[in-house]
């Protein structure tokens, strides 16, 4: 179930400078991976690895038998 929160813009406070408030605001909008440099899950990479493995292990197309010369 999703919960919705009501957010309001905080009034200017004397505890943070304008530059600090802008820095904080920019950090709040960025993705988590950009801020924390944490690895992200890439399911496409797993699919590509699985496809490559299956292609490497798949049976090859049989070649036509060579005809023996008649004696």
ABEGO torsion letter per residue (X at the ends): XBBBBBBBBBBBBAABBAAAAAAAAAAAABBAAAAAGBBBBBAAAAAAAAAAAAAAABBBBBBBBBBBBBX
